[in-house]
Amino acid sequence: MAESVRHYYATYGGDLEGKRVIVQGWGNVGAAAAYYAAQSGARIVGIIDRDGGLLSPQGLGLDEVRELFVNRRGNTLQVDGLVPFAETDARIWDLGAEVFLPCAASRLVTREQVDRLTAAGLEVIGCGANVPFADSEIFYGSTYEHADRSVAVVPDFLANCGMARTFALLMDGSVPITDTAVFDDVSRTVGDALKRCHERSSDRTGLAATAFSIALDQLN
């Protein structure tokens, strides 16, 4: 998922390095996304997990994120000075970040949270949760549409396609299966998809709608 945000900036302009990132959820998806974002030079300024969170306006670097990754208890954040959930939830949406990675359970992100993130400088959302926004619709509800019109939203079927691409690579059988082969295939797939979106529309908003449109065209 962090790779999708890196490719977003490479395609639409900018660089993930130096960007501030907020992560929702600290399970396998969220912790890994934060690690790879930090590896690309981003700063993790906020983490909100189900039992509490961490607020770091100056931003956490790679070594600090790696330590949080290693010290997880199951899929939960473990850190000295864990901020209670209610306080984290009250503050994190106004903290200020260019990147938001919703990686917790589906249907959690509200319109109010999107608006607060946007007002504080949000540029892109990389969807780690299968259905991150609090909509009853499966694919593209009113909150999702509002977010897509406000900032760049990389949809989950691009940002979170790692396992699907891994299965495809395994079934293909034409290349040796290594970590590098899997990572390279996922990165290339996400990058190519975002380039196709950019070719259809270079606007930074409406990205998810463009991606859905291309996907539907391919199904027809």
Residue, then its C-alpha position, 0 to 999 in steps of 0.5 A: m500500500a505504501e508502494s501505491v502512494r509512492h507510485y502516486y507521487a511519482t506519476y502525478g508529481g511529488d515525492l513520498e519522502g518527507k511526507r507526513v503519514i497517519v495510519q489507522g490500524w496497526g495489524n499486518v497491513g498497517a504496520a507493514a505500510a508504515y514501515y515501507a512508507a518510512q523506508s521511503g523517507a516518509r514520517i509517521v506522525g500518527i497511529i490510531d489503533r483500537d485500544g489507543g494511539l500514538l501522536s508524534p507531530q515531529g514524525l517517526g523515522l524508520d528505526e522507530v517504526r521498525e521497533l513499533f512493528v517488532n513490538r506489536r502484541g498480536n495485531t495491536l500497538q504496544v508503546d510506552g505512553l499509549v494515548p487512550f483511544a478517545e483522546t487519539d480519536a479527538r486529536i489525530w484528524d487535525l494533526g496534519a498529514e499529507v498521507f492517510l493510510p486506513c488499514a483497520a476494519s472496513r467502514l470506519v472512516t467518516r465524512e467528518q474525519v475526511d474533512r478534518l484531514t483535508a483541512a489539515g493538509l491531506e493530499v492522498i489516501g491509500c486504501g488498505a482496508n477493503v472498504p475504508f469509508a463508512d458507507s453501506e454501499i460495497f464499492y463507491g458510496s457517498t463518503y467514498e465519493h466525497a473523499d475522492r472529490s476532495v483528495a486523491v484516493v488510491p482504491d483498495f483494488l490497486a493499493n491493496c492488491g499484493m495478495a492477488r498479484t502473488f496468487a497470479l504470480l504463483m499460478d503463472g509459473s514462468v518465473p522463480i518465486t522469490d521475495t524480490a519477484v513478488f515485490d517487483d510484480v506488485s510494484r509494477t502492476v500498481g505503477d502501470a495501473l496508476k499510469r493508465c489512470h493518469e493518461r485518462s485524467s491527470d486530475r489529482t482528485g477523482l482518481a478512484a472514479t477513474a480507476f473504477s471506470i477503467a476496471l469496468d471498461q476492462l470487464n466489458 
